[in-house]
Amino acid sequence: MLFALAFFSTTASAKVYKCPSAGGGYEYRQVPCDGEGSGEVRIDDPTVSGRAPAEPEEADASALVGDWCEFAVSTTVDSEKYLDNIHWYFGSDYVTYLPSRAQAPVGVERPKFPLRRAGRSFYVDHSMFGGADASWDVVGRSQGVMLVEGPMGGVLHLRPGRC
């Protein structure tokens, strides 16, 4: 019992530092960071993981079917996420897009934008999405979340289902 208490008391009091990484994201260390942008974080910080982030599994655009919730966006796959709330619906040859349920007019069908898939990429024929030749690339899947890089930059984090 004393061993368990000693182990948990040293683990609970360990300091963790969130440090900017060269790739634009963050890494977590047990020693203070060099330079600005560093800071001590609490162990129960939900952005801290005891494991190194796993590389996304391969996936392609054919996996995007039905309802998907864009719950976050980031500048790179492993950088800090900014919360979002956008609902996407991927049909066989079209996509609908809705920034929030509050904006969905009752009884009015959302616009369907023409969709073309090609392996890991998809293209939406509308200027709001970059146009017919702008490639949206599926980076992969990580813990059920689909990672999609848009033509204007940034990575969308999509989970199955509605927002």
N, C-alpha and C positions, 0 to 999 in steps of 0.2 A: 504494500500500500504506500509506504514512504517513497519507494522508487517511482511509482506512478505519479505521486504528487510532485516530486522533484522534477520529473520529465516534463509534465504539463506546465509547471510554473516557469521553467526556463523557456519552453516553446512559446507560451503566451506572452512573455515579456520580450521576445525577440523583436528587433526593429527591422523594418523593411523600408527601402528607399525606392521611389519611382523615379527613374532616370531617363532622359531623352536618349533615344538610340540613333545611330547614324542613318538608319533607313527611314526616319521620320516618325517612328512609333515610340514605344516606351519599353524599357526593360526593368526588372525588379532585382535589387541587390540587397545584401545584408550589410554593406558598407556605404557610407555617404557618396553621392555622385560628385563628379568634378564639374564646375561651371554652374551656370544659371539653369533654372527650370527643374531643379531637383527638389525633392522634399520627402520627408518621412510620411509614410502612409500607415494606417491601422491594418493589422493582420486580417480583420474581417472585411476589408475593402473588397467589394464584389469584382473589381477589375484585377485583383491579384490572384494568381493561380500558383499552386505548388508545382506545376509542371510547365515545361516549355510549350508554347503553342504548337500544335501539330499542323503539319502542312495539310491544306485542304485535299480531300479526295477528288479524283477526276470526275467531272460531270459535264453534260452538254445541254444545249438549249432544249432538247426534246423532253428533259425532266421538268421543265416549266410548263405545267398544265394545270388549269383550274385556278383556285384562289391562292394568292400569296400576299403576305403582309410585309411591306418594307418597314421594318421596325427601327432600322438605324442606317446611317451612312458614314463612311470614313474615307480618309484620303488614300490609305493603302489597306491591304487586307488585315494587317496586324496593328494598325494605328488606332488611336482613340476613336470611339464611336459616338456619334451625335444622334440622339433619339429622333425618330421620325414616326410617321403614322400614315403611310400611303398604301392603299389597297390596289393590287394589280389582279386582273383576271386574264389568264392566257388561254385563248381558244385555239382551235387548230390552225386558223389563218388570220386571227385578229387578236388584239389586246385592248383591254379597257384599263383606265387609270383614274383613281380618285384620291385626291389629297386627304380627305377626311369624310367620315360618314355624314357629318353635319352639313356638308355641301351637296349631298345627294338629293336632288329634288324628288319628291314623292311622285311615283307614277311616270317619271320621265326616264327613258332608257339612256344610259351613258353612251357616248360616242365610241364606236368600234374603229380602231386604227389598224390598217392592214399590217400583217405580221408575216415575215419570211424567216425560216430557220435554216441554218447551215452549220452542222456540227456543233461546236461550242459557241457559236455566234447566233444572234438574231438581229433582225432589222425591222424597224417600224417606219412605215412610209408616211411620216408626218414631220413637219419642221420642228414641232415641240420636242421630238425625240431625236433630232439631228438629221432627219431626212432618210430617204430610202437606201442610201449608201453608207450611212453611219452605223458602225458595228458596235453592238452591245455584246460583250464577251463574258461567258460563264467561266469564272476563275476556278471554281470547284465547289465542293460541298463540305461543310465542317459541322459536325454534331447536328445534322439535320437542317442547317442553315445554308441556303444557296447564296454564293458570293458572285455578284455580277458587276463588272466594270463598265461604266457608261462611256459614251463617246466624248462627253464634255469633262471627263475626269471623275474620280471618286469611285468608291466601291459600295454598292447597295447590299444590304444584309436582308435577305428575304427568308421568311419562315412560312411553311405551308399553312393555309387557312386564312380567314379574314382577320382584319385588325380589330 
